[in-house]
Amino acid sequence: MNRSVDDTCVMIDGPWSHRFVSANGTRFHVVEAGTGPLVLFLHGFPEFWYAWHNQLPAVADAGFRAVAVDLRGYGASDKPPRGYDGYTMAGDVAGLIRALGERSAILVGGGYGGMIGWATAAFHPKMVRRLVVMGAAHPLRLRAGLAADPRGQLAAAKPVLRFQVPRFEHVLTRDDAELVGGYLRRWGAPDWVTREEYRDYEGCCRAAMQIPQAAFCAMETYRWAVRSALRLQGYRFVKLLQQPVTAPTLQLHGALDPAVLPRTAQGSGRYVLAEYEWRLLPNAAHFPHLEQPDLVTGEILRWAKAG
């Protein structure tokens, strides 16, 4: 680990402001732009709030209050030793909406942030006005895919299964977090990873993962997901997730996504009681918000304005 890295590396300047908000017993770093109805962006792994740097100004310019957060354990947010279970992280999102002075929000989540978006919509239905998820199957669909599709979704999840190895966070941060770049390249669209902006983004993500304790916290979310499957807490989590999502939901998914296969994600609509739309994005992989930013921003705004 590069000991000189600290959380100032995520305080990136732009047409937005940085501040800290306390919610659910934790201090979160949020980045915001604009005024109007709240659109709250939740990043995935191995990212941080900057995953949404293309969307924040555009969504703000369209008349919304655009807020991106560093999830618990990431970036400049607090890194407590526990709380990386699905209940607590959904509670973080609900608490953030209240702490930002709102009663509800339009949630936009990518990758692991999309999983948290699904859970928040199920556990705190009154707080989620509309939902946009990308690169994320509903957690129950993912669970079914892992069990029923060993050569497909289970094989695709092998990198994540390696996170169960104790102290794997030291492997993740070795050589200036070279492995973070490896995940971005493996899961990203082939044309995106050759672009100039990709190199800048990879550098930002590698630095953010070297902030002390960030890699450990990132691993803990995945460790809980596996550990809980065999425990009573996991059984309860699954039962709660069977509550249908009552927020109108737009699901965007990259046709080339090698991490969450399109066939795994596609059945997620069965858990949505409200209006639901599935859109497969050609030539996009696991990070469509970065690979095809204009298209994704347009889809987010279309969905947000429909509410």
ChimeraX commands (.cxc) that place a marker at each C-alpha (Angstrom):
marker #1 position 0.00,0.00,0.00 radius 0.5
marker #1 position 1.14,3.52,-0.80 radius 0.5
marker #1 position 1.26,5.10,2.66 radius 0.5
marker #1 position 1.21,8.62,1.20 radius 0.5
marker #1 position -2.37,8.23,-0.11 radius 0.5
marker #1 position -5.14,9.78,1.98 radius 0.5
marker #1 position -8.72,10.79,1.36 radius 0.5
marker #1 position -7.77,14.13,-0.20 radius 0.5
marker #1 position -7.28,12.15,-3.44 radius 0.5
marker #1 position -11.08,11.91,-3.85 radius 0.5
marker #1 position -11.69,15.65,-3.34 radius 0.5
marker #1 position -11.68,16.24,-7.09 radius 0.5
marker #1 position -12.63,19.72,-8.27 radius 0.5
marker #1 position -15.46,20.28,-10.72 radius 0.5
marker #1 position -18.86,21.97,-11.12 radius 0.5
marker #1 position -19.97,20.52,-7.79 radius 0.5
marker #1 position -19.38,21.01,-4.05 radius 0.5
marker #1 position -18.01,18.63,-1.44 radius 0.5
marker #1 position -19.33,18.26,2.09 radius 0.5
marker #1 position -19.86,15.74,4.87 radius 0.5
marker #1 position -23.23,14.49,6.13 radius 0.5
marker #1 position -23.93,12.28,9.16 radius 0.5
marker #1 position -26.46,9.49,8.68 radius 0.5
marker #1 position -27.12,6.12,10.30 radius 0.5
marker #1 position -24.29,6.72,12.80 radius 0.5
marker #1 position -21.68,7.28,10.06 radius 0.5
marker #1 position -20.14,10.34,8.37 radius 0.5
marker #1 position -20.47,10.32,4.60 radius 0.5
marker #1 position -18.65,12.34,1.96 radius 0.5
marker #1 position -21.17,13.68,-0.56 radius 0.5
marker #1 position -20.68,15.64,-3.75 radius 0.5
marker #1 position -23.60,17.73,-4.99 radius 0.5
marker #1 position -24.70,20.04,-7.77 radius 0.5
marker #1 position -27.95,21.78,-8.66 radius 0.5
marker #1 position -31.29,22.25,-6.94 radius 0.5
marker #1 position -34.61,20.48,-7.34 radius 0.5
marker #1 position -35.81,16.93,-6.69 radius 0.5
marker #1 position -33.05,14.75,-5.24 radius 0.5
marker #1 position -31.26,12.22,-7.47 radius 0.5
marker #1 position -28.90,10.16,-5.31 radius 0.5
marker #1 position -26.11,8.22,-7.07 radius 0.5
marker #1 position -24.61,5.03,-5.58 radius 0.5
marker #1 position -21.31,3.77,-7.01 radius 0.5
marker #1 position -20.08,0.19,-7.29 radius 0.5
marker #1 position -16.78,-1.66,-6.87 radius 0.5
marker #1 position -13.93,-0.76,-7.38 radius 0.5
marker #1 position -15.18,2.82,-7.70 radius 0.5
marker #1 position -16.07,5.83,-5.55 radius 0.5
marker #1 position -18.33,8.88,-6.02 radius 0.5
marker #1 position -16.37,9.98,-9.13 radius 0.5
marker #1 position -18.04,7.14,-11.05 radius 0.5
marker #1 position -20.82,9.70,-11.69 radius 0.5
marker #1 position -18.72,12.71,-12.74 radius 0.5
marker #1 position -20.33,12.73,-16.20 radius 0.5
marker #1 position -23.87,12.58,-14.83 radius 0.5
marker #1 position -23.69,15.08,-11.95 radius 0.5
marker #1 position -23.46,18.33,-13.99 radius 0.5
marker #1 position -25.91,17.18,-16.66 radius 0.5
marker #1 position -28.53,16.04,-14.15 radius 0.5
marker #1 position -28.08,19.28,-12.17 radius 0.5
marker #1 position -28.47,21.36,-15.36 radius 0.5
marker #1 position -31.74,19.54,-16.07 radius 0.5
marker #1 position -33.32,20.87,-12.85 radius 0.5
marker #1 position -32.41,18.25,-10.26 radius 0.5
marker #1 position -30.33,18.15,-7.11 radius 0.5
marker #1 position -27.67,15.62,-8.09 radius 0.5
marker #1 position -25.78,14.02,-5.18 radius 0.5
marker #1 position -23.12,11.30,-5.40 radius 0.5
marker #1 position -21.92,9.65,-2.19 radius 0.5
marker #1 position -18.87,7.66,-1.17 radius 0.5
marker #1 position -20.50,4.55,0.26 radius 0.5
marker #1 position -19.62,3.38,3.76 radius 0.5
marker #1 position -15.95,2.37,3.76 radius 0.5
marker #1 position -15.07,4.09,0.47 radius 0.5
marker #1 position -13.36,7.36,-0.47 radius 0.5
marker #1 position -13.60,10.04,2.19 radius 0.5
marker #1 position -16.56,8.48,4.04 radius 0.5
marker #1 position -16.08,6.83,7.44 radius 0.5
marker #1 position -14.58,3.34,7.50 radius 0.5
marker #1 position -16.08,1.62,10.55 radius 0.5
marker #1 position -15.05,-2.02,11.14 radius 0.5
marker #1 position -18.59,-3.31,10.64 radius 0.5
marker #1 position -21.90,-2.45,9.01 radius 0.5
marker #1 position -21.23,-3.87,5.54 radius 0.5
marker #1 position -24.36,-6.01,5.51 radius 0.5
marker #1 position -27.25,-5.33,3.16 radius 0.5
marker #1 position -29.56,-4.06,5.91 radius 0.5
marker #1 position -27.13,-1.46,7.22 radius 0.5
marker #1 position -26.09,-0.20,3.80 radius 0.5
marker #1 position -29.74,0.18,2.73 radius 0.5
marker #1 position -30.24,2.01,6.04 radius 0.5
marker #1 position -27.31,4.27,5.15 radius 0.5
marker #1 position -29.12,5.32,1.95 radius 0.5
marker #1 position -32.43,5.94,3.74 radius 0.5
marker #1 position -30.58,7.93,6.42 radius 0.5
marker #1 position -28.72,9.95,3.79 radius 0.5
marker #1 position -31.97,10.96,2.09 radius 0.5
marker #1 position -33.27,12.27,5.42 radius 0.5
marker #1 position -29.93,13.90,6.32 radius 0.5
marker #1 position -30.01,15.73,2.98 radius 0.5
marker #1 position -33.34,17.21,4.06 radius 0.5
marker #1 position -35.54,15.17,1.73 radius 0.5
marker #1 position -38.38,12.72,2.29 radius 0.5
marker #1 position -37.63,10.65,-0.81 radius 0.5
marker #1 position -35.23,10.43,-3.73 radius 0.5
marker #1 position -34.72,9.04,-7.18 radius 0.5
marker #1 position -32.01,6.41,-6.67 radius 0.5
marker #1 position -29.43,5.58,-9.33 radius 0.5
marker #1 position -27.09,2.67,-8.60 radius 0.5
marker #1 position -24.36,0.92,-10.58 radius 0.5
marker #1 position -22.86,-2.49,-9.79 radius 0.5
marker #1 position -22.82,-3.02,-6.02 radius 0.5
marker #1 position -24.54,0.36,-5.69 radius 0.5
marker #1 position -27.34,-1.06,-7.82 radius 0.5
marker #1 position -27.69,-3.99,-5.41 radius 0.5
marker #1 position -27.99,-1.50,-2.54 radius 0.5
marker #1 position -30.56,0.41,-4.61 radius 0.5
marker #1 position -32.67,-2.75,-4.97 radius 0.5
marker #1 position -32.44,-3.43,-1.22 radius 0.5
marker #1 position -33.27,0.17,-0.27 radius 0.5
marker #1 position -36.34,0.15,-2.52 radius 0.5
marker #1 position -37.54,-3.10,-0.90 radius 0.5
marker #1 position -36.78,-2.17,2.74 radius 0.5
marker #1 position -37.62,1.58,2.65 radius 0.5
marker #1 position -40.28,1.86,-0.08 radius 0.5
marker #1 position -41.57,5.31,0.87 radius 0.5
marker #1 position -38.11,6.82,0.47 radius 0.5
marker #1 position -37.50,5.71,-3.12 radius 0.5
marker #1 position -39.58,7.61,-5.68 radius 0.5
marker #1 position -38.04,6.01,-8.73 radius 0.5
marker #1 position -35.14,3.60,-9.24 radius 0.5
marker #1 position -32.51,3.26,-11.95 radius 0.5
marker #1 position -30.11,0.30,-11.74 radius 0.5
marker #1 position -27.30,-0.71,-14.09 radius 0.5
marker #1 position -24.85,-3.59,-13.97 radius 0.5
marker #1 position -26.88,-5.14,-11.14 radius 0.5
marker #1 position -29.38,-7.98,-11.01 radius 0.5
marker #1 position -31.95,-7.98,-8.21 radius 0.5
marker #1 position -30.13,-9.77,-5.34 radius 0.5
marker #1 position -32.55,-12.71,-5.47 radius 0.5
marker #1 position -32.00,-13.08,-9.23 radius 0.5
marker #1 position -28.23,-13.00,-8.67 radius 0.5
marker #1 position -28.57,-15.65,-5.96 radius 0.5
marker #1 position -30.62,-17.86,-8.31 radius 0.5
marker #1 position -28.13,-17.32,-11.14 radius 0.5
marker #1 position -25.18,-18.34,-8.99 radius 0.5
marker #1 position -26.97,-21.55,-8.03 radius 0.5
marker #1 position -28.51,-22.47,-11.39 radius 0.5
marker #1 position -25.88,-21.30,-13.87 radius 0.5
marker #1 position -22.50,-22.73,-12.75 radius 0.5
marker #1 position -20.79,-22.29,-16.13 radius 0.5
marker #1 position -22.20,-18.81,-16.57 radius 0.5
marker #1 position -22.92,-16.57,-13.55 radius 0.5
marker #1 position -20.98,-18.62,-11.00 radius 0.5
marker #1 position -17.92,-18.65,-13.27 radius 0.5
marker #1 position -18.34,-14.90,-13.84 radius 0.5
marker #1 position -18.34,-14.36,-10.06 radius 0.5
marker #1 position -14.99,-16.10,-9.48 radius 0.5
marker #1 position -13.02,-12.84,-9.01 radius 0.5
marker #1 position -15.48,-11.82,-6.29 radius 0.5
marker #1 position -15.27,-15.24,-4.62 radius 0.5
marker #1 position -11.53,-14.62,-4.22 radius 0.5
marker #1 position -12.43,-11.71,-1.92 radius 0.5
marker #1 position -13.36,-14.31,0.75 radius 0.5
marker #1 position -9.64,-15.09,1.24 radius 0.5
marker #1 position -8.49,-13.52,4.54 radius 0.5
marker #1 position -6.36,-10.41,4.08 radius 0.5
marker #1 position -7.06,-10.33,0.33 radius 0.5
marker #1 position -7.21,-6.52,0.70 radius 0.5
marker #1 position -3.37,-6.58,0.81 radius 0.5
marker #1 position -3.36,-8.28,-2.60 radius 0.5
marker #1 position -5.83,-5.67,-3.87 radius 0.5
marker #1 position -3.60,-2.73,-2.88 radius 0.5
marker #1 position -0.27,-4.27,-3.95 radius 0.5
marker #1 position 1.74,-2.37,-6.62 radius 0.5
marker #1 position -0.32,0.82,-6.31 radius 0.5
marker #1 position -3.55,-1.20,-6.49 radius 0.5
marker #1 position -2.70,-2.68,-9.89 radius 0.5
marker #1 position -5.49,-5.24,-9.40 radius 0.5
marker #1 position -8.11,-2.44,-9.32 radius 0.5
marker #1 position -7.05,-1.57,-12.86 radius 0.5
marker #1 position -7.28,-5.26,-13.71 radius 0.5
marker #1 position -10.92,-5.41,-12.58 radius 0.5
marker #1 position -11.85,-2.24,-14.47 radius 0.5
marker #1 position -10.27,-3.59,-17.65 radius 0.5
marker #1 position -11.76,-7.06,-17.25 radius 0.5
marker #1 position -15.30,-5.79,-16.61 radius 0.5
marker #1 position -15.18,-2.71,-18.88 radius 0.5
marker #1 position -16.19,-2.42,-22.54 radius 0.5
marker #1 position -13.24,-3.03,-24.92 radius 0.5
marker #1 position -13.48,0.39,-26.58 radius 0.5
marker #1 position -13.78,2.25,-23.23 radius 0.5
marker #1 position -10.57,0.82,-21.77 radius 0.5
marker #1 position -8.55,2.20,-24.70 radius 0.5
marker #1 position -9.76,5.80,-24.24 radius 0.5
marker #1 position -7.76,8.61,-22.65 radius 0.5
marker #1 position -10.45,9.26,-20.01 radius 0.5
marker #1 position -10.25,5.59,-18.97 radius 0.5
marker #1 position -6.59,5.97,-17.95 radius 0.5
marker #1 position -7.43,9.00,-15.80 radius 0.5
marker #1 position -10.36,7.18,-14.20 radius 0.5
marker #1 position -8.32,4.06,-13.48 radius 0.5
marker #1 position -5.69,6.18,-11.75 radius 0.5
marker #1 position -8.35,7.83,-9.56 radius 0.5
marker #1 position -9.87,4.47,-8.57 radius 0.5
marker #1 position -6.47,2.94,-7.79 radius 0.5
marker #1 position -5.60,5.90,-5.54 radius 0.5
marker #1 position -9.00,5.79,-3.77 radius 0.5
marker #1 position -8.62,2.07,-2.99 radius 0.5
marker #1 position -5.26,2.80,-1.30 radius 0.5
marker #1 position -6.83,5.12,1.27 radius 0.5
marker #1 position -6.19,3.35,4.60 radius 0.5
marker #1 position -8.89,0.73,5.36 radius 0.5
marker #1 position -10.80,1.32,2.08 radius 0.5
marker #1 position -9.78,-2.02,0.56 radius 0.5
marker #1 position -10.70,-3.94,3.74 radius 0.5
marker #1 position -14.14,-2.27,3.81 radius 0.5
marker #1 position -14.73,-2.98,0.12 radius 0.5
marker #1 position -13.96,-6.67,0.71 radius 0.5
marker #1 position -16.28,-6.80,3.73 radius 0.5
marker #1 position -19.40,-6.08,1.63 radius 0.5
marker #1 position -18.69,-9.18,-0.47 radius 0.5
marker #1 position -17.64,-11.26,2.51 radius 0.5
marker #1 position -20.93,-10.51,4.25 radius 0.5
marker #1 position -22.87,-11.50,1.13 radius 0.5
marker #1 position -21.24,-14.95,1.10 radius 0.5
marker #1 position -21.11,-15.52,4.89 radius 0.5
marker #1 position -24.74,-14.53,5.40 radius 0.5
marker #1 position -25.98,-17.11,2.88 radius 0.5
marker #1 position -25.46,-19.82,5.52 radius 0.5
marker #1 position -26.77,-17.84,8.49 radius 0.5
marker #1 position -30.12,-16.85,9.95 radius 0.5
marker #1 position -29.38,-13.19,9.18 radius 0.5
marker #1 position -29.03,-14.09,5.50 radius 0.5
marker #1 position -32.32,-16.01,5.56 radius 0.5
marker #1 position -34.08,-12.96,7.00 radius 0.5
marker #1 position -32.45,-10.72,4.39 radius 0.5
marker #1 position -33.75,-12.96,1.61 radius 0.5
marker #1 position -37.26,-13.00,3.14 radius 0.5
marker #1 position -37.31,-9.19,3.31 radius 0.5
marker #1 position -36.10,-8.90,-0.28 radius 0.5
marker #1 position -39.17,-10.84,-1.39 radius 0.5
marker #1 position -41.16,-7.68,-0.73 radius 0.5
marker #1 position -41.98,-6.38,-4.21 radius 0.5
marker #1 position -40.37,-3.10,-5.28 radius 0.5
marker #1 position -43.07,-0.44,-5.54 radius 0.5
marker #1 position -40.87,2.25,-7.12 radius 0.5
marker #1 position -41.02,2.55,-10.93 radius 0.5
marker #1 position -37.78,0.89,-12.02 radius 0.5
marker #1 position -35.56,1.31,-15.07 radius 0.5
marker #1 position -32.94,-1.40,-15.50 radius 0.5
marker #1 position -30.06,-0.66,-17.87 radius 0.5
marker #1 position -27.63,-3.45,-18.59 radius 0.5
marker #1 position -24.58,-3.74,-20.80 radius 0.5
marker #1 position -24.91,-6.51,-23.39 radius 0.5
marker #1 position -21.20,-7.26,-22.88 radius 0.5
marker #1 position -21.27,-7.26,-19.04 radius 0.5
marker #1 position -18.95,-10.13,-17.97 radius 0.5
marker #1 position -19.48,-9.62,-14.22 radius 0.5
marker #1 position -23.30,-9.75,-14.01 radius 0.5
marker #1 position -24.46,-11.62,-17.10 radius 0.5
marker #1 position -27.42,-10.10,-18.98 radius 0.5
marker #1 position -29.32,-13.37,-18.65 radius 0.5
marker #1 position -28.92,-13.18,-14.87 radius 0.5
marker #1 position -30.09,-9.57,-14.65 radius 0.5
marker #1 position -32.98,-9.90,-17.07 radius 0.5
marker #1 position -35.35,-11.73,-14.71 radius 0.5
marker #1 position -35.22,-8.93,-12.11 radius 0.5
marker #1 position -38.52,-7.42,-13.27 radius 0.5
marker #1 position -40.46,-10.17,-11.50 radius 0.5
marker #1 position -39.65,-8.42,-8.20 radius 0.5
marker #1 position -41.08,-5.06,-9.32 radius 0.5
marker #1 position -44.77,-4.38,-8.76 radius 0.5
marker #1 position -44.63,-0.89,-10.30 radius 0.5
marker #1 position -43.81,0.24,-13.83 radius 0.5
marker #1 position -40.69,-1.56,-15.02 radius 0.5
marker #1 position -38.50,-1.17,-18.07 radius 0.5
marker #1 position -35.54,-3.29,-19.17 radius 0.5
marker #1 position -33.04,-1.90,-21.65 radius 0.5
marker #1 position -30.05,-3.84,-22.97 radius 0.5
marker #1 position -27.23,-1.53,-24.08 radius 0.5
marker #1 position -25.21,-2.83,-27.07 radius 0.5
marker #1 position -21.41,-2.38,-26.81 radius 0.5
marker #1 position -21.64,-1.57,-23.06 radius 0.5
marker #1 position -20.26,-3.79,-20.31 radius 0.5
marker #1 position -20.30,-3.40,-16.50 radius 0.5
marker #1 position -19.79,0.40,-16.36 radius 0.5
marker #1 position -22.31,1.90,-18.83 radius 0.5
marker #1 position -22.35,5.22,-16.92 radius 0.5
marker #1 position -18.71,5.67,-18.01 radius 0.5
marker #1 position -18.69,3.70,-21.26 radius 0.5
marker #1 position -21.76,5.42,-22.76 radius 0.5
marker #1 position -22.23,8.45,-20.50 radius 0.5
marker #1 position -24.48,10.53,-22.77 radius 0.5
marker #1 position -26.86,7.66,-23.41 radius 0.5
marker #1 position -27.05,6.74,-19.72 radius 0.5
marker #1 position -27.53,10.36,-18.63 radius 0.5
marker #1 position -30.37,10.69,-21.14 radius 0.5
marker #1 position -32.03,7.53,-19.81 radius 0.5
marker #1 position -31.70,8.70,-16.18 radius 0.5
marker #1 position -33.29,12.04,-17.05 radius 0.5
marker #1 position -36.08,10.42,-19.05 radius 0.5
marker #1 position -36.93,8.20,-16.09 radius 0.5
marker #1 position -36.55,10.98,-13.50 radius 0.5
marker #1 position -38.82,13.38,-15.41 radius 0.5
marker #1 position -41.52,10.74,-15.81 radius 0.5
marker #1 position -42.18,10.75,-12.07 radius 0.5
marker link #1:1,2 radius 0.2
marker link #1:2,3 radius 0.2
marker link #1:3,4 radius 0.2
marker link #1:4,5 radius 0.2
marker link #1:5,6 radius 0.2
marker link #1:6,7 radius 0.2
marker link #1:7,8 radius 0.2
marker link #1:8,9 radius 0.2
marker link #1:9,10 radius 0.2
marker link #1:10,11 radius 0.2
marker link #1:11,12 radius 0.2
marker link #1:12,13 radius 0.2
marker link #1:13,14 radius 0.2
marker link #1:14,15 radius 0.2
marker link #1:15,16 radius 0.2
marker link #1:16,17 radius 0.2
marker link #1:17,18 radius 0.2
marker link #1:18,19 radius 0.2
marker link #1:19,20 radius 0.2
marker link #1:20,21 radius 0.2
marker link #1:21,22 radius 0.2
marker link #1:22,23 radius 0.2
marker link #1:23,24 radius 0.2
marker link #1:24,25 radius 0.2
marker link #1:25,26 radius 0.2
marker link #1:26,27 radius 0.2
marker link #1:27,28 radius 0.2
marker link #1:28,29 radius 0.2
marker link #1:29,30 radius 0.2
marker link #1:30,31 radius 0.2
marker link #1:31,32 radius 0.2
marker link #1:32,33 radius 0.2
marker link #1:33,34 radius 0.2
marker link #1:34,35 radius 0.2
marker link #1:35,36 radius 0.2
marker link #1:36,37 radius 0.2
marker link #1:37,38 radius 0.2
marker link #1:38,39 radius 0.2
marker link #1:39,40 radius 0.2
marker link #1:40,41 radius 0.2
marker link #1:41,42 radius 0.2
marker link #1:42,43 radius 0.2
marker link #1:43,44 radius 0.2
marker link #1:44,45 radius 0.2
marker link #1:45,46 radius 0.2
marker link #1:46,47 radius 0.2
marker link #1:47,48 radius 0.2
marker link #1:48,49 radius 0.2
marker link #1:49,50 radius 0.2
marker link #1:50,51 radius 0.2
marker link #1:51,52 radius 0.2
marker link #1:52,53 radius 0.2
marker link #1:53,54 radius 0.2
marker link #1:54,55 radius 0.2
marker link #1:55,56 radius 0.2
marker link #1:56,57 radius 0.2
marker link #1:57,58 radius 0.2
marker link #1:58,59 radius 0.2
marker link #1:59,60 radius 0.2
marker link #1:60,61 radius 0.2
marker link #1:61,62 radius 0.2
marker link #1:62,63 radius 0.2
marker link #1:63,64 radius 0.2
marker link #1:64,65 radius 0.2
marker link #1:65,66 radius 0.2
marker link #1:66,67 radius 0.2
marker link #1:67,68 radius 0.2
marker link #1:68,69 radius 0.2
marker link #1:69,70 radius 0.2
marker link #1:70,71 radius 0.2
marker link #1:71,72 radius 0.2
marker link #1:72,73 radius 0.2
marker link #1:73,74 radius 0.2
marker link #1:74,75 radius 0.2
marker link #1:75,76 radius 0.2
marker link #1:76,77 radius 0.2
marker link #1:77,78 radius 0.2
marker link #1:78,79 radius 0.2
marker link #1:79,80 radius 0.2
marker link #1:80,81 radius 0.2
marker link #1:81,82 radius 0.2
marker link #1:82,83 radius 0.2
marker link #1:83,84 radius 0.2
marker link #1:84,85 radius 0.2
marker link #1:85,86 radius 0.2
marker link #1:86,87 radius 0.2
marker link #1:87,88 radius 0.2
marker link #1:88,89 radius 0.2
marker link #1:89,90 radius 0.2
marker link #1:90,91 radius 0.2
marker link #1:91,92 radius 0.2
marker link #1:92,93 radius 0.2
marker link #1:93,94 radius 0.2
marker link #1:94,95 radius 0.2
marker link #1:95,96 radius 0.2
marker link #1:96,97 radius 0.2
marker link #1:97,98 radius 0.2
marker link #1:98,99 radius 0.2
marker link #1:99,100 radius 0.2
marker link #1:100,101 radius 0.2
marker link #1:101,102 radius 0.2
marker link #1:102,103 radius 0.2
marker link #1:103,104 radius 0.2
marker link #1:104,105 radius 0.2
marker link #1:105,106 radius 0.2
marker link #1:106,107 radius 0.2
marker link #1:107,108 radius 0.2
marker link #1:108,109 radius 0.2
marker link #1:109,110 radius 0.2
marker link #1:110,111 radius 0.2
marker link #1:111,112 radius 0.2
marker link #1:112,113 radius 0.2
marker link #1:113,114 radius 0.2
marker link #1:114,115 radius 0.2
marker link #1:115,116 radius 0.2
marker link #1:116,117 radius 0.2
marker link #1:117,118 radius 0.2
marker link #1:118,119 radius 0.2
marker link #1:119,120 radius 0.2
marker link #1:120,121 radius 0.2
marker link #1:121,122 radius 0.2
marker link #1:122,123 radius 0.2
marker link #1:123,124 radius 0.2
marker link #1:124,125 radius 0.2
marker link #1:125,126 radius 0.2
marker link #1:126,127 radius 0.2
marker link #1:127,128 radius 0.2
marker link #1:128,129 radius 0.2
marker link #1:129,130 radius 0.2
marker link #1:130,131 radius 0.2
marker link #1:131,132 radius 0.2
marker link #1:132,133 radius 0.2
marker link #1:133,134 radius 0.2
marker link #1:134,135 radius 0.2
marker link #1:135,136 radius 0.2
marker link #1:136,137 radius 0.2
marker link #1:137,138 radius 0.2
marker link #1:138,139 radius 0.2
marker link #1:139,140 radius 0.2
marker link #1:140,141 radius 0.2
marker link #1:141,142 radius 0.2
marker link #1:142,143 radius 0.2
marker link #1:143,144 radius 0.2
marker link #1:144,145 radius 0.2
marker link #1:145,146 radius 0.2
marker link #1:146,147 radius 0.2
marker link #1:147,148 radius 0.2
marker link #1:148,149 radius 0.2
marker link #1:149,150 radius 0.2
marker link #1:150,151 radius 0.2
marker link #1:151,152 radius 0.2
marker link #1:152,153 radius 0.2
marker link #1:153,154 radius 0.2
marker link #1:154,155 radius 0.2
marker link #1:155,156 radius 0.2
marker link #1:156,157 radius 0.2
marker link #1:157,158 radius 0.2
marker link #1:158,159 radius 0.2
marker link #1:159,160 radius 0.2
marker link #1:160,161 radius 0.2
marker link #1:161,162 radius 0.2
marker link #1:162,163 radius 0.2
marker link #1:163,164 radius 0.2
marker link #1:164,165 radius 0.2
marker link #1:165,166 radius 0.2
marker link #1:166,167 radius 0.2
marker link #1:167,168 radius 0.2
marker link #1:168,169 radius 0.2
marker link #1:169,170 radius 0.2
marker link #1:170,171 radius 0.2
marker link #1:171,172 radius 0.2
marker link #1:172,173 radius 0.2
marker link #1:173,174 radius 0.2
marker link #1:174,175 radius 0.2
marker link #1:175,176 radius 0.2
marker link #1:176,177 radius 0.2
marker link #1:177,178 radius 0.2
marker link #1:178,179 radius 0.2
marker link #1:179,180 radius 0.2
marker link #1:180,181 radius 0.2
marker link #1:181,182 radius 0.2
marker link #1:182,183 radius 0.2
marker link #1:183,184 radius 0.2
marker link #1:184,185 radius 0.2
marker link #1:185,186 radius 0.2
marker link #1:186,187 radius 0.2
marker link #1:187,188 radius 0.2
marker link #1:188,189 radius 0.2
marker link #1:189,190 radius 0.2
marker link #1:190,191 radius 0.2
marker link #1:191,192 radius 0.2
marker link #1:192,193 radius 0.2
marker link #1:193,194 radius 0.2
marker link #1:194,195 radius 0.2
marker link #1:195,196 radius 0.2
marker link #1:196,197 radius 0.2
marker link #1:197,198 radius 0.2
marker link #1:198,199 radius 0.2
marker link #1:199,200 radius 0.2
marker link #1:200,201 radius 0.2
marker link #1:201,202 radius 0.2
marker link #1:202,203 radius 0.2
marker link #1:203,204 radius 0.2
marker link #1:204,205 radius 0.2
marker link #1:205,206 radius 0.2
marker link #1:206,207 radius 0.2
marker link #1:207,208 radius 0.2
marker link #1:208,209 radius 0.2
marker link #1:209,210 radius 0.2
marker link #1:210,211 radius 0.2
marker link #1:211,212 radius 0.2
marker link #1:212,213 radius 0.2
marker link #1:213,214 radius 0.2
marker link #1:214,215 radius 0.2
marker link #1:215,216 radius 0.2
marker link #1:216,217 radius 0.2
marker link #1:217,218 radius 0.2
marker link #1:218,219 radius 0.2
marker link #1:219,220 radius 0.2
marker link #1:220,221 radius 0.2
marker link #1:221,222 radius 0.2
marker link #1:222,223 radius 0.2
marker link #1:223,224 radius 0.2
marker link #1:224,225 radius 0.2
marker link #1:225,226 radius 0.2
marker link #1:226,227 radius 0.2
marker link #1:227,228 radius 0.2
marker link #1:228,229 radius 0.2
marker link #1:229,230 radius 0.2
marker link #1:230,231 radius 0.2
marker link #1:231,232 radius 0.2
marker link #1:232,233 radius 0.2
marker link #1:233,234 radius 0.2
marker link #1:234,235 radius 0.2
marker link #1:235,236 radius 0.2
marker link #1:236,237 radius 0.2
marker link #1:237,238 radius 0.2
marker link #1:238,239 radius 0.2
marker link #1:239,240 radius 0.2
marker link #1:240,241 radius 0.2
marker link #1:241,242 radius 0.2
marker link #1:242,243 radius 0.2
marker link #1:243,244 radius 0.2
marker link #1:244,245 radius 0.2
marker link #1:245,246 radius 0.2
marker link #1:246,247 radius 0.2
marker link #1:247,248 radius 0.2
marker link #1:248,249 radius 0.2
marker link #1:249,250 radius 0.2
marker link #1:250,251 radius 0.2
marker link #1:251,252 radius 0.2
marker link #1:252,253 radius 0.2
marker link #1:253,254 radius 0.2
marker link #1:254,255 radius 0.2
marker link #1:255,256 radius 0.2
marker link #1:256,257 radius 0.2
marker link #1:257,258 radius 0.2
marker link #1:258,259 radius 0.2
marker link #1:259,260 radius 0.2
marker link #1:260,261 radius 0.2
marker link #1:261,262 radius 0.2
marker link #1:262,263 radius 0.2
marker link #1:263,264 radius 0.2
marker link #1:264,265 radius 0.2
marker link #1:265,266 radius 0.2
marker link #1:266,267 radius 0.2
marker link #1:267,268 radius 0.2
marker link #1:268,269 radius 0.2
marker link #1:269,270 radius 0.2
marker link #1:270,271 radius 0.2
marker link #1:271,272 radius 0.2
marker link #1:272,273 radius 0.2
marker link #1:273,274 radius 0.2
marker link #1:274,275 radius 0.2
marker link #1:275,276 radius 0.2
marker link #1:276,277 radius 0.2
marker link #1:277,278 radius 0.2
marker link #1:278,279 radius 0.2
marker link #1:279,280 radius 0.2
marker link #1:280,281 radius 0.2
marker link #1:281,282 radius 0.2
marker link #1:282,283 radius 0.2
marker link #1:283,284 radius 0.2
marker link #1:284,285 radius 0.2
marker link #1:285,286 radius 0.2
marker link #1:286,287 radius 0.2
marker link #1:287,288 radius 0.2
marker link #1:288,289 radius 0.2
marker link #1:289,290 radius 0.2
marker link #1:290,291 radius 0.2
marker link #1:291,292 radius 0.2
marker link #1:292,293 radius 0.2
marker link #1:293,294 radius 0.2
marker link #1:294,295 radius 0.2
marker link #1:295,296 radius 0.2
marker link #1:296,297 radius 0.2
marker link #1:297,298 radius 0.2
marker link #1:298,299 radius 0.2
marker link #1:299,300 radius 0.2
marker link #1:300,301 radius 0.2
marker link #1:301,302 radius 0.2
marker link #1:302,303 radius 0.2
marker link #1:303,304 radius 0.2
marker link #1:304,305 radius 0.2
marker link #1:305,306 radius 0.2
marker link #1:306,307 radius 0.2
view
